[in-house]
């Protein structure tokens, strides 16, 4: 199992972070680090800040809000799909009992 672990280093806000990850996750982790660094750059041009911690906090908040919104939308869609499937099941049950 240890052979599946890849040791990488990503730079976030100018600081290196070493990580042991599965090979399958390398691309997405590097892409996520790039996204964060780009957002730091964008926030630094748009907002006043004392240090990079302020920018990282705003980015963390933005991503948490996005995650919660996606989860809420997913839950809504699952409930709607369950409702529609129940309606289909009711129609089929009625038709089969005739």
C-alpha positions, 0 to 999 in steps of 0.5 A: 500500500505504501507504494501507492503514496506519492510525495509531492510539494505544492506552493500555496501563498508562497509557502511550500507544503509537502504531502503524501498522496495517491497518484490518482489525486496528484493532478487535482491537488496541483490544480487546486493549489494553482486555483488558490494561488490565482485567487490569492492574486485576484483578492490581493488586487481587489481587497485591503489585507494585512497579511496573506492569512486574511486572503486565505481566510476569505478564500476558505470562506468562499469555498465553504459557501460554494460547497454548502450551496452545491450540497444543498442543490444536490439534496434538493435534486435527490429529493425531487428525483425520489419524488418523481421516481415514486410517481412513476412507481405509482403509475406503473403499479396502478397499470400493472394491477389492472 
